[in-house]
Amino acid sequence: MKYRYPCAPPCQGGWNKSGPFNRHIQTCEHWQVHEESKRKRRVEVEAAQPLKKRRKLLLKKVLYLGHFTQRAHLSYSQAKNRQDTTLASTDANLTFGNTDVDAHMPGAFLEESSSNLQITDAGNAPVVPVEPATQSRQPRRAPVRFQDVLPEPPAPVTTLRSRLPAVYLMVTNPLKTAINSFGLFREYLFHPSYDPDALVNPGDLSNLATHTLPPPPPPPPSEPTGANRQPPWPFANMTVWRLMRWLNTGSKSKSEEEADRLVETVFNAPDLHADDLRNFSARRENGRLDAADKTNLLEDGFQVTSITIDVPTGKPGDPSAPRTYSVPGLRYRKLLNVIKAAFQEPLSRQFHLTPFSLKHQSPVTNKEQRVYGELYNSDEFIKEHNRVQNCSPPPPDDPTCALEKVIAALMFWSDATHLANFGTAKLWPIYLFFGNLSKYIRSRPSSGACNHLAYIPSVCVLYSQKVFLLTRSTAPRLI
């Protein structure tokens, strides 16, 4: 097969397009050897020619290249200096040795004058001066590939701001979880630092008791006679006997669950020392605790203050200003302290700090559908989380802070609460819940997810300034 661009004979390669052929000859050893042999033969042929003919050929090359270079440079200078600019003289420095010709590209500024143009060959030929080429009367332009376009700086800024805005680059790292047996899966924009749902006990997701059968009870010991029923009968040792005696005597408010908790949290504690309980008095220790609460007010403790409210007269068109009343006894906690305390509690391990989109995939049609059920997988929570990641600056006291930035979703609620089943004692608290916590945990009263923020005092507003005092007389008296 005949190719338009064949390679050297030892290679036996050929192409019909110049692109693949040019890329091939750059790495082909046969082509390089072939070209080198051709160059050596050409040098030998030129060296065998007479000296006079050799000089004539070199002079012809010098005149052609010098004249072409001069015209290209003059055209470039004319285009650059169109308005009252004198044409500067152009220099050329061309040195030719053997058959290798090194010349400056057209459009470049040359360093030496064209009158000093030299011709050098391998036979130490004498120097032949070359006259500079004359300018053509007809204006000519250099080809487009030889036109040099000078770089242009950007336009200057007219007004500079005193402070440049900060630009934060946030790269997302999407994550899609596996589909569970209900067809639910999650889509994260950022990899979460941890998954709180991995710490949830499956028994916490249902209020149904497990159907596992309890282990069979151990066989009862042989019952001793009445004379042998001495402690610790019927228990294993005296410690268990004394604990059960404490549970079954005295107050009837003690339960088996409380006894188990006492053993687990007190008796089995590694730092328990029986000598520390000598002369123990619960009344004395509770008094010490109350005194410590009064003298050392905790940072996240309640504070008492008075607030002022404006009560209008209630009459339409009354120009008089509303009356101002002072309401004392408002107990409150600082919101920031409540947030800090909540994130330090063990329940904060169940907080969802990285939002996600909960979706359902149909097992029949494989169609995905968005599922809404929690605050931390809503669109607003995701949008606010992304805004904080992209626009929130580092804290001023720690510019190099690399801690994770998260959203704390606050949910407030308030309602009057009775304190007892009988009587009129009541309070009006303000509660705070965290939306980072699942509603299945937040709605359980035993979870401890409710944070008391304030207690509103009850007030009695007198809407009328006229009070009638009924006496024993037949007619009422106005006071």
Secondary structure as the mmCIF struct_conf table of DSSP 4:
data_model
#
loop_
_struct_conf.conf_type_id
_struct_conf.id
_struct_conf.beg_label_comp_id
_struct_conf.beg_label_asym_id
_struct_conf.beg_label_seq_id
_struct_conf.end_label_comp_id
_struct_conf.end_label_asym_id
_struct_conf.end_label_seq_id
BEND BEND1 ARG A 4 ARG A 4
STRN STRN1 TYR A 5 PRO A 6
TURN_TY1_P TURN_TY1_P1 PRO A 9 CYS A 11
STRN STRN2 GLY A 14 TRP A 15
BEND BEND2 ASN A 16 LYS A 17
HELX_RH_AL_P HELX_RH_AL_P1 SER A 18 ILE A 25
TURN_TY1_P TURN_TY1_P2 GLN A 26 THR A 27
HELX_RH_AL_P HELX_RH_AL_P2 GLU A 29 ALA A 48
BEND BEND3 GLN A 49 GLN A 49
HELX_RH_AL_P HELX_RH_AL_P3 LEU A 51 LYS A 80
BEND BEND4 GLN A 83 ASP A 84
HELX_LH_PP_P HELX_LH_PP_P1 THR A 86 SER A 89
STRN STRN3 THR A 95 GLY A 97
TURN_TY1_P TURN_TY1_P3 ASN A 98 THR A 99
STRN STRN4 ASP A 100 ASP A 102
HELX_LH_PP_P HELX_LH_PP_P2 HIS A 104 MET A 105
TURN_TY1_P TURN_TY1_P4 PRO A 106 GLY A 107
BEND BEND5 ALA A 108 ALA A 108
HELX_LH_PP_P HELX_LH_PP_P3 PHE A 109 LEU A 110
BEND BEND6 GLU A 111 GLU A 112
HELX_RH_3T_P HELX_RH_3T_P1 SER A 114 ASN A 116
TURN_TY1_P TURN_TY1_P5 ALA A 122 GLY A 123
HELX_LH_PP_P HELX_LH_PP_P4 ALA A 125 VAL A 127
HELX_LH_PP_P HELX_LH_PP_P5 GLU A 131 SER A 136
BEND BEND7 ARG A 137 GLN A 138
HELX_RH_3T_P HELX_RH_3T_P2 VAL A 144 PHE A 146
HELX_LH_PP_P HELX_LH_PP_P6 PRO A 153 VAL A 157
BEND BEND8 THR A 158 THR A 159
BEND BEND9 SER A 162 ARG A 163
HELX_LH_PP_P HELX_LH_PP_P7 LEU A 164 ALA A 166
STRN STRN5 LEU A 175 LYS A 176
HELX_LH_PP_P HELX_LH_PP_P8 THR A 177 ILE A 179
TURN_TY1_P TURN_TY1_P6 SER A 181 PHE A 182
BEND BEND10 GLY A 183 GLY A 183
STRN STRN6 LEU A 184 TYR A 188
BEND BEND11 LEU A 189 PHE A 190
BEND BEND12 SER A 193 SER A 193
HELX_RH_3T_P HELX_RH_3T_P3 PRO A 196 LEU A 199
HELX_RH_3T_P HELX_RH_3T_P4 PRO A 202 LEU A 205
BEND BEND13 LEU A 208 LEU A 208
HELX_LH_PP_P HELX_LH_PP_P9 ALA A 209 THR A 210
HELX_LH_PP_P HELX_LH_PP_P10 THR A 212 THR A 225
HELX_RH_3T_P HELX_RH_3T_P5 GLY A 226 ASN A 228
TURN_TY1_P TURN_TY1_P7 PRO A 231 PRO A 234
BEND BEND14 PHE A 235 ASN A 237
HELX_RH_AL_P HELX_RH_AL_P4 MET A 238 ASN A 248
BEND BEND15 THR A 249 GLY A 250
TURN_TY1_P TURN_TY1_P8 LYS A 252 SER A 253
HELX_RH_AL_P HELX_RH_AL_P5 GLU A 256 LEU A 262
HELX_RH_PI_P HELX_RH_PI_P1 VAL A 263 PHE A 267
TURN_TY1_P TURN_TY1_P9 ASN A 268 ASN A 268
TURN_TY1_P TURN_TY1_P10 PRO A 270 ASP A 271
HELX_RH_3T_P HELX_RH_3T_P6 ALA A 274 LEU A 277
TURN_TY1_P TURN_TY1_P11 ARG A 278 ASN A 279
HELX_RH_AL_P HELX_RH_AL_P6 ALA A 282 THR A 295
BEND BEND16 ASN A 296 ASN A 296
TURN_TY1_P TURN_TY1_P12 GLU A 299 ASP A 300
BEND BEND17 GLY A 301 GLY A 301
STRN STRN7 GLN A 303 VAL A 311
TURN_TY1_P TURN_TY1_P13 PRO A 316 GLY A 317
BEND BEND18 SER A 320 SER A 320
HELX_LH_PP_P HELX_LH_PP_P11 ALA A 321 PRO A 322
STRN STRN8 ARG A 323 TYR A 332
HELX_RH_AL_P HELX_RH_AL_P7 LEU A 335 GLN A 344
BEND BEND19 GLU A 345 GLU A 345
HELX_RH_3T_P HELX_RH_3T_P7 PRO A 346 GLN A 350
BEND BEND20 THR A 354 THR A 354
STRN STRN9 SER A 357 GLN A 361
TURN_TY1_P TURN_TY1_P14 PRO A 363 THR A 365
STRN STRN10 GLU A 368 ARG A 370
BEND BEND21 GLU A 374 GLU A 374
HELX_RH_3T_P HELX_RH_3T_P8 LEU A 375 ASN A 377
BEND BEND22 SER A 378 SER A 378
HELX_RH_AL_P HELX_RH_AL_P8 ASP A 379 CYS A 391
HELX_LH_PP_P HELX_LH_PP_P12 SER A 392 PRO A 395
TURN_TY1_P TURN_TY1_P15 PRO A 396 ASP A 397
TURN_TY1_P TURN_TY1_P16 PRO A 399 THR A 400
HELX_LH_PP_P HELX_LH_PP_P13 LEU A 403 LYS A 405
STRN STRN11 LEU A 410 SER A 414
STRN STRN12 THR A 417 HIS A 418
BEND BEND23 LEU A 419 THR A 424
STRN STRN13 LYS A 426 PHE A 434
TURN_TY1_P TURN_TY1_P17 GLY A 435 ASN A 436
BEND BEND24 LEU A 437 LEU A 437
HELX_RH_AL_P HELX_RH_AL_P9 LYS A 439 ARG A 442
TURN_TY1_P TURN_TY1_P18 SER A 443 SER A 443
HELX_RH_3T_P HELX_RH_3T_P9 PRO A 445 SER A 447
STRN STRN14 ASN A 451 ILE A 456
HELX_LH_PP_P HELX_LH_PP_P14 PRO A 457 SER A 458
BEND BEND25 GLN A 465 GLN A 465
STRN STRN15 PHE A 468 LEU A 469
BEND BEND26 ARG A 472 ALA A 475
STRN STRN16 ARG A 477 LEU A 478
#
